Amino acid sequence: MFQGFGGWHLIAILFLVLLLFGAPKLPALAKSLGQSMRIFRGEMRQMQDENPKQKKDGEAAPAATTAPAAPSEPVTPNTAEPQPKPESNA
């Protein structure tokens, strides 16, 4: 995917980022990116910690998708005659 991606390409990308965002905004951008990565890693670690506990207790891991619940009464199609559309004399 990144074949042929060299140092000059990285320098060009960094130059474009500097040009778009400006030098004063780069520290704030880097700080917010770091905070986002820290939160993401924390959430992933929390999910990994919860998963073995469920298997250990004998509970199955929750399914990603669940089927909708079956209706309590059977659904019958509407058998009423359709109403004719009023004709417009335009």
N, C-alpha and C positions, 0 to 999 in steps of 0.2 A: 504494500500500500504506500509506503513512504520510500520506495526505491528512488535513488537519485536525489534525496532530500539532504542537502549538505549545509555546511556552516554559512554559506553566503545566503541561502534561502532564509535561514533563521535571522540573520542580521537584517535582511530586507523586511521581514515581518515585524521585527522589533522597531525598526525605523517607522513603518507605517502606523504601528500602535502609538508611538511617541508623537507622530504627526497628527493623528486623529484625536487623541485624548489630551495632549499637552503635558509638559513636564510637571506642573504643579498637581495635577490630578492623579498621576501614576501611583504615588504612595497610598492614597485612599483606595484606589482600584485594587492594588495588591493586598491591602489589609482586608477589604471586603471579600476578596477571593479566598484568602486564607481562612477567614471565619466561616465561610460557606463550606469549605473542604473539611474543616474541623467538625462542624455540625453533621455533615454527611457521614463522616467516619464514625462519629459517636452513635448515630442512628443505626448504621450497619452493624456495629459491634453489639448494640443492644438487641437487635434482631437475632444475631447469632447466639447471644447468651440465652435468649428466651427459647429458641428452637430445641436445644438439647433437654431443657427442663420438661418440655411437653412430651418428648419421646421417653424420657426417664419415668414420668408419671404414668405412662401407658396410654396417653392420649395421642390420637393421630394428629398430625399437623393439619391445620385447616386447609380445605381445598381452595384453589385459586378462584374457581367459579362454582356456583351452586345452581342446581336446577330450580326453577320456580315451583312454588307449592301448587299442588293439584287443587282445583276448585272443589268446594264441598258439594255443590250441586252440578249435575251435568249441564253443559252449555248446549242450548238448542238454537239452531239458526232462526233468524227472523223470517217467519212465513207469511207475514202480512203483505197484502198487495201493495205495490208501489203506487204512490199518488201521482196522477198525471200532472205534468207541468202546465201551468196556465199559458195559454197562447197570448202573445202580445201582438196587437195590430199596429205596428209601427211603420 
